[in-house]
Amino acid sequence: YSSFDVVHAVDTNNDIVIRQIIDDKVQNSETKDKALSSLRATITRYYKPLYQKAWLAKDTAEQKRIQLILAGLRQYGIKYTGDEMVAWKKAAKKDLES
């Protein structure tokens, strides 16, 4: 699966495809933890800059949308915390100041 496939499945909340991607990664000799970590990295690469852009633009609706999407991934074992959102904001602020 490509990064686009993963992000599209997450963005559209396609439970069947998300589960299939996880199962396929596990079957391809990855442990479940490694598969989830790989998927999480792909998802983060996509959503982190979107979240930062929304935060800088004070677009609370978009921030909330992304938070809800990421929170929904818990059911698959992919977890994001509020601390990470704070760190993303701090990184965006730091980038803006430099």
Backbone as JSON, one array per atom type, in Angstrom:
{
  "sequence": "YSSFDVVHAVDTNNDIVIRQIIDDKVQNSETKDKALSSLRATITRYYKPLYQKAWLAKDTAEQKRIQLILAGLRQYGIKYTGDEMVAWKKAAKKDLES",
  "N": [[0.83, -1.19, 0.0], [0.44, 2.25, -0.74], [1.54, 5.44, 0.62], [-0.46, 7.25, 0.08], [-2.7, 5.55, -0.12], [-2.95, 4.7, 2.53], [-3.38, 7.14, 3.94], [-5.69, 8.03, 2.64], [-7.53, 6.04, 3.32], [-7.64, 6.47, 6.08], [-8.48, 9.16, 6.19], [-11.0, 8.99, 5.08], [-12.19, 7.38, 6.84], [-12.3, 4.59, 6.45], [-12.93, 1.7, 7.56], [-12.69, -1.01, 6.79], [-10.62, -1.02, 4.85], [-8.51, 0.09, 6.34], [-8.14, -1.89, 8.3], [-7.44, -4.0, 6.61], [-5.03, -3.09, 5.51], [-3.43, -3.05, 7.83], [-3.52, -5.81, 8.48], [-2.32, -6.92, 6.16], [0.26, -5.81, 6.34], [1.15, -7.04, 8.67], [1.08, -9.71, 7.88], [3.08, -9.68, 6.01], [5.46, -10.36, 7.23], [5.98, -8.5, 9.25], [5.97, -7.52, 12.66], [3.05, -6.91, 14.66], [3.31, -4.58, 16.19], [5.41, -3.27, 14.85], [4.22, -2.9, 12.36], [2.08, -1.19, 13.04], [3.54, 0.99, 14.0], [4.86, 1.81, 11.68], [2.68, 2.53, 10.07], [1.67, 4.59, 11.65], [3.74, 6.46, 11.46], [3.53, 7.15, 8.76], [0.97, 8.29, 8.73], [1.34, 10.42, 10.51], [3.25, 11.96, 9.11], [1.6, 13.02, 7.16], [-0.61, 14.29, 8.51], [0.49, 15.97, 10.54], [1.74, 18.4, 9.4], [-0.6, 19.51, 8.33], [-2.15, 19.93, 10.6], [-0.52, 21.74, 11.97], [-0.56, 23.9, 10.18], [-3.27, 24.55, 10.29], [-3.43, 25.3, 12.98], [-1.73, 27.54, 13.06], [-3.2, 29.2, 11.42], [-5.32, 29.64, 12.98], [-7.54, 28.02, 12.67], [-9.83, 26.48, 14.07], [-11.8, 24.58, 13.56], [-10.7, 22.88, 11.62], [-8.51, 21.93, 13.06], [-9.84, 20.49, 15.05], [-11.14, 18.58, 13.48], [-8.95, 17.08, 12.54], [-7.92, 16.19, 14.98], [-10.03, 14.53, 15.81], [-9.99, 12.58, 13.81], [-7.47, 11.42, 14.27], [-7.82, 10.55, 16.89], [-9.71, 8.58, 16.46], [-8.2, 6.51, 15.51], [-7.32, 5.0, 17.58], [-8.74, 2.68, 18.01], [-7.51, 0.86, 16.4], [-5.1, 0.53, 17.51], [-3.34, 2.55, 17.09], [-2.08, 5.26, 18.49], [-2.5, 8.63, 19.46], [-1.58, 11.45, 21.4], [-2.67, 14.21, 23.46], [-0.46, 15.61, 24.26], [1.24, 15.31, 22.12], [-0.01, 16.89, 20.19], [0.37, 19.37, 21.34], [3.16, 19.5, 21.2], [3.45, 19.55, 18.44], [2.33, 22.03, 17.89], [4.16, 23.7, 19.23], [6.44, 23.19, 17.71], [5.63, 24.23, 15.28], [5.36, 26.92, 15.95], [8.0, 27.51, 16.63], [9.25, 27.08, 14.15], [8.07, 29.14, 12.75], [9.13, 31.34, 14.0], [11.78, 31.21, 13.33]],
  "CA": [[0.0, 0.0, 0.0], [1.18, 3.5, -0.78], [1.18, 6.41, 1.65], [-1.76, 7.79, -0.32], [-3.73, 4.57, 0.25], [-3.1, 4.73, 3.99], [-3.99, 8.41, 4.33], [-7.05, 8.08, 2.1], [-8.35, 5.17, 4.17], [-7.81, 7.15, 7.37], [-9.25, 10.39, 5.98], [-12.4, 8.63, 4.77], [-12.63, 6.49, 7.92], [-12.64, 3.33, 5.81], [-12.53, 0.67, 8.52], [-12.3, -2.25, 6.11], [-9.31, -0.83, 4.23], [-7.51, 0.27, 7.4], [-7.86, -3.21, 8.88], [-6.76, -4.78, 5.58], [-3.65, -2.6, 5.44], [-2.74, -3.57, 9.02], [-3.38, -7.27, 8.32], [-1.33, -7.19, 5.12], [1.59, -5.48, 6.85], [1.51, -8.08, 9.64], [1.34, -10.94, 7.13], [4.34, -9.53, 5.29], [6.54, -10.62, 8.19], [6.19, -7.46, 10.26], [5.19, -7.71, 13.88], [1.95, -5.96, 14.71], [3.84, -3.31, 16.7], [6.18, -2.63, 13.79], [3.25, -2.48, 11.34], [1.37, -0.01, 13.55], [4.5, 2.08, 14.06], [5.06, 2.25, 10.3], [1.46, 3.24, 9.67], [1.6, 5.83, 12.43], [4.7, 7.39, 10.88], [2.94, 7.62, 7.51], [-0.16, 9.15, 9.08], [1.9, 11.63, 11.11], [3.85, 12.78, 8.04], [0.53, 13.72, 6.44], [-1.48, 15.14, 9.34], [1.2, 16.96, 11.35], [1.79, 19.72, 8.78], [-1.97, 20.05, 8.2], [-2.54, 20.4, 11.93], [0.26, 22.95, 12.25], [-1.08, 24.96, 9.32], [-4.57, 24.94, 10.86], [-3.18, 26.0, 14.24], [-1.19, 28.87, 12.74], [-4.28, 29.98, 10.8], [-6.4, 29.7, 13.98], [-8.67, 27.28, 12.11], [-10.15, 25.49, 15.1], [-12.61, 23.5, 12.98], [-9.77, 21.93, 10.98], [-7.75, 21.29, 14.14], [-10.74, 19.52, 15.69], [-11.35, 17.49, 12.51], [-7.75, 16.25, 12.56], [-7.87, 15.54, 16.3], [-11.02, 13.45, 15.82], [-9.48, 11.51, 12.94], [-6.37, 10.74, 14.96], [-8.39, 9.85, 18.06], [-10.4, 7.4, 15.96], [-7.25, 5.45, 15.19], [-7.05, 4.23, 18.79], [-9.36, 1.36, 17.9], [-6.59, 0.0, 15.66], [-3.84, 0.47, 18.26], [-2.51, 3.69, 16.7], [-2.48, 6.23, 19.49], [-1.95, 9.98, 19.51], [-1.93, 12.08, 22.68], [-2.75, 15.67, 23.48], [0.91, 16.11, 24.37], [1.81, 15.39, 20.76], [-0.58, 18.06, 19.53], [1.07, 20.52, 21.92], [4.51, 19.51, 20.62], [3.3, 19.98, 17.03], [2.12, 23.48, 17.93], [5.43, 24.33, 19.61], [7.33, 23.08, 16.56], [5.15, 25.18, 14.26], [5.7, 28.25, 16.44], [9.46, 27.62, 16.52], [9.56, 27.24, 12.72], [7.59, 30.46, 12.35], [10.03, 32.34, 14.58], [13.15, 31.11, 12.79]],
  "C": [[0.87, 1.25, 0.0], [0.77, 4.39, 0.4], [-0.19, 7.0, 1.36], [-2.88, 6.85, 0.1], [-4.01, 4.62, 1.75], [-3.84, 5.99, 4.41], [-5.43, 8.5, 3.84], [-7.99, 7.22, 2.95], [-8.65, 5.82, 5.51], [-8.74, 8.36, 7.21], [-10.72, 10.12, 5.71], [-12.98, 7.67, 5.8], [-13.09, 5.14, 7.37], [-12.1, 2.17, 6.65], [-12.01, -0.58, 7.83], [-10.89, -2.12, 5.52], [-8.22, -0.66, 5.29], [-7.13, -1.08, 8.0], [-7.1, -4.1, 7.89], [-5.29, -4.38, 5.47], [-2.85, -3.14, 6.64], [-2.49, -5.07, 8.87], [-2.32, -7.62, 7.29], [0.08, -6.92, 5.6], [2.06, -6.56, 7.83], [1.85, -9.38, 8.91], [2.64, -10.88, 6.35], [5.52, -9.5, 6.24], [6.86, -9.47, 9.14], [5.42, -7.85, 11.52], [4.06, -6.68, 13.87], [2.43, -4.6, 15.19], [4.6, -2.55, 15.62], [5.24, -2.12, 12.68], [2.52, -1.22, 11.78], [2.29, 1.2, 13.61], [4.74, 2.66, 12.66], [3.86, 3.04, 9.8], [1.35, 4.58, 10.38], [2.55, 6.88, 11.86], [4.15, 7.98, 9.58], [1.82, 8.62, 7.78], [0.34, 10.48, 9.65], [2.51, 12.55, 10.05], [2.8, 13.57, 7.27], [-0.19, 14.74, 7.33], [-0.75, 16.2, 10.15], [1.28, 18.31, 10.67], [0.4, 20.34, 8.57], [-2.45, 20.63, 9.52], [-1.81, 21.7, 12.26], [-0.25, 24.13, 11.43], [-2.41, 25.47, 9.87], [-4.38, 25.73, 12.15], [-2.67, 27.41, 13.98], [-2.26, 29.79, 12.16], [-5.45, 30.18, 11.76], [-7.7, 29.07, 13.48], [-9.03, 26.14, 13.07], [-10.99, 24.34, 14.56], [-11.71, 22.44, 12.35], [-8.92, 21.22, 12.03], [-8.59, 20.19, 14.77], [-10.97, 18.31, 14.77], [-10.16, 16.53, 12.55], [-7.64, 15.51, 13.89], [-8.84, 14.36, 16.36], [-10.58, 12.27, 14.96], [-8.42, 10.71, 13.68], [-6.87, 9.98, 16.18], [-9.09, 8.56, 17.63], [-9.48, 6.23, 15.64], [-6.91, 4.57, 16.39], [-7.61, 2.81, 18.68], [-8.48, 0.36, 17.15], [-5.25, -0.15, 16.38], [-2.87, 1.57, 17.88], [-2.95, 4.86, 17.57], [-1.73, 7.55, 19.36], [-2.43, 10.61, 20.82], [-2.04, 13.59, 22.5], [-1.37, 16.3, 23.58], [1.57, 16.23, 22.99], [1.27, 16.6, 20.0], [0.1, 19.34, 20.04], [2.48, 20.63, 21.33], [4.47, 19.96, 19.16], [3.12, 21.49, 16.97], [3.43, 24.21, 18.24], [6.41, 24.3, 18.44], [6.93, 24.07, 15.47], [5.52, 26.6, 14.67], [7.2, 28.51, 16.3], [9.86, 27.84, 15.05], [9.18, 28.62, 12.23], [8.56, 31.55, 12.81], [11.43, 32.29, 13.98], [13.22, 31.51, 11.33]]
}
